[in-house]
């Protein structure tokens, strides 16, 4: 039986920022969702309350042993003023896979979806209406036992917060290609580790390499496999695709790569269009060989924030390549326009990816 979500609305609504101020992750809506877990009660006390700071013990296990998982998705305002989500159940299912890997309790899918819909319904007036803008949704779970010892926590909090975000690309711009530095020293994840989970520590471990790449003038880091340091895995917060001689390739899910929702959607869309796409181990050497043969047509990343992020430059050691004269390829544009069109309701959702809130 679905638990009743208690709702307490704020008596003092915040002033909403202008869309030109939004950026990413800087502002938060009036309300948040919280639910608690204990081993004797399971998940209980689901509630929507005014957005407010948390009170946690300094000894809370999340601070010391890193039991924390999260997700990221968006709500969109359509041209006919409706609100819809893009494949939200996939995010809930992926969160439960992350929970399993980190010995955290599974969230009831129906309750998580109900919480998500209710919270967005209450704060839907925070969804920006300007082109490219959306409402970013951050569900997360943290361990809350006040205990200093290495074991799974017996108590947790599941929360959802909302943040209006601006357009990833400036109004009127086409997709802006990024430059990528292939990381040879540090590694992101290894098979059997936590690379398949969307957990906080994965991102903390990537910051040093990202910072050093930025010092060299590059936007993102391309991670290689941790054992041989030759096979492509993923780019920062994105999965990666290569179009070579008419066929699209993306690294297979080997146990150290996050199963991106946008990644899956791109694969399904390409298959729907009868464009050949293959998931396989692909080495960075193969990419450069394809470039030297004149067969490397496009590289693009996929993720929630940008949807599609074309790659204009790739540097590996002393070798460097430029794709498509540094401009986005036609396939990147087609995929971007289709997926963002489905998300905002301007393109027919032939694959039944969206969930309407109202």
C-alpha positions, -999 to 999 in steps of 0.1 A, spaced: 0 0 0 14 34 -10 22 56 20 6 90 23 29 119 16 24 146 42 26 181 28 36 213 46 38 243 23 60 273 29 44 305 42 72 326 26 78 320 -10 112 329 -24 117 355 -51 124 336 -84 156 346 -102 155 360 -137 163 333 -163 195 352 -173 208 346 -137 201 309 -135 233 291 -146 233 256 -131 226 245 -96 227 279 -79 190 284 -70 166 261 -52 128 260 -51 105 265 -21 100 229 -11 118 196 -8 109 160 -2 123 139 26 118 102 37 136 83 64 148 47 67 155 25 97 160 -12 97 130 -17 120 106 5 101 119 5 65 112 36 45 88 58 64 75 93 71 74 106 35 69 144 35 72 176 15 83 205 35 97 240 29 133 239 16 156 242 47 190 232 60 195 197 74 205 189 110 229 160 112 253 146 138 289 153 130 294 116 134 269 108 106 283 80 86 279 98 52 306 122 63 331 95 71 325 65 49 308 79 18 275 61 16 258 86 -7 241 81 -40 223 105 -62 205 110 -95 199 139 -119 169 145 -143 148 174 -155 113 187 -157 103 207 -188 76 232 -197 61 224 -231 49 248 -257 13 242 -246 23 250 -210 23 214 -197 49 199 -175 67 167 -184 96 145 -173 120 125 -195 122 88 -186 121 93 -148 115 57 -139 149 48 -154 165 72 -129 147 55 -100 158 21 -112 194 32 -116 194 47 -81 184 13 -68 213 -3 -86 236 23 -70 219 15 -36 226 -22 -41 263 -16 -49 267 6 -18 248 -17 6 220 8 9 182 0 11 162 -1 -21 136 27 -26 101 16 -35 97 27 -71 61 37 -69 66 59 -38 97 76 -53 77 84 -85 48 97 -65 71 119 -44 87 132 -76 54 141 -92 39 156 -61 69 178 -54 71 191 -90 33 198 -90 38 220 -59 68 239 -73 59 238 -110 58 275 -112 96 274 -108 100 257 -142 115 284 -165 96 290 -197 125 303 -217 140 282 -245 166 257 -232 158 263 -196 144 235 -173 139 224 -137 168 202 -126 158 174 -101 183 160 -77 172 129 -57 198 116 -33 203 92 -3 227 96 26 237 74 55 228 90 88 239 67 116 258 86 143 286 60 144 323 58 136 328 23 123 331 7 89 298 -10 83 266 -1 64 244 25 81 211 13 96 194 47 90 192 69 58 175 99 44 161 100 9 156 135 -4 146 154 -36 155 190 -42 147 211 -73 168 238 -90 158 259 -120 186 259 -145 195 280 -176 201 269 -211 233 249 -215 240 266 -248 234 304 -251 202 314 -270 207 313 -307 239 292 -305 243 259 -321 259 231 -301 293 243 -289 320 216 -294 342 209 -263 379 200 -261 389 168 -244 421 157 -228 427 119 -226 438 112 -190 468 88 -188 478 90 -151 447 89 -130 418 64 -134 381 68 -126 370 33 -119 377 -4 -123 355 -34 -130 341 -47 -97 344 -12 -82 318 15 -80 320 30 -115 286 16 -123 270 35 -93 262 72 -93 279 78 -60 295 109 -46 330 95 -43 333 89 -80 330 126 -87 353 136 -59 380 112 -74 377 129 -108 383 165 -96 421 164 -97 423 152 -133 395 177 -144 414 206 -127 447 197 -144 429 193 -178 414 228 -174 449 242 -166 460 228 -200 431 246 -217 407 216 -221 371 214 -211 367 178 -201 387 146 -193 383 113 -212 389 84 -189 406 52 -200 402 18 -185 421 13 -152 440 -18 -161 456 -13 -196 449 24 -199 440 20 -235 403 15 -238 379 45 -238 354 46 -210 336 79 -204 340 117 -203 337 135 -170 299 135 -165 291 122 -199 291 90 -219 310 91 -253 301 82 -289 322 80 -321 309 80 -356 334 62 -378 328 55 -415 290 57 -412 287 36 -380 283 48 -345 303 32 -316 301 37 -278 320 19 -251 302 -12 -238 290 -13 -202 319 -32 -188 312 -28 -151 331 5 -147 310 28 -168 278 46 -157 247 34 -176 236 69 -187 199 75 -194 208 98 -223 232 72 -236 205 46 -237 181 70 -254 207 79 -281 213 42 -288 175 35 -290 170 66 -312 198 56 -337 183 21 -339 149 37 -345 165 56 -374 182 24 -387 216 40 -382 241 13 -373 253 16 -337 275 -8 -317 285 -11 -281 321 -24 -279 355 -20 -263 372 7 -284 408 18 -278 419 54 -281 445 41 -306 416 30 -328 401 65 -327 433 81 -339 438 55 -366 403 62 -379 411 99 -379 443 93 -398 424 73 -424 399 101 -427 370 79 -413 364 97 -380 333 118 -387 320 128 -353 326 125 -316 299 136 -291 292 131 -254 257 125 -239 244 135 -205 215 151 -187 230 186 -186 239 192 -222 220 162 -238 245 162 -266 280 178 -264 300 176 -296 337 171 -293 358 194 -315 393 185 -302 409 154 -286 444 153 -272 462 121 -262 498 124 -251 516 143 -279 489 134 -304 459 157 -311 430 156 -336 403 180 -346 369 167 -356 348 183 -383 369 215 -383 358 220 -347 321 223 -356 292 200 -346 284 172 -370 250 166 -386 242 135 -365 250 154 -333 226 181 -344 199 157 -354 201 137 -321 202 169 -300 172 185 -318 151 153 -316 157 145 -279 153 181 -267 123 184 -289 107 153 -273 116 166 -239 99 200 -245 70 186 -265 79 201 -299 87 168 -314 64 138 -314 73 112 -287 72 81 -309 92 61 -284 70 69 -253 98 84 -233 79 113 -215 57 114 -185 32 143 -182 27 158 -148 -3 180 -157 
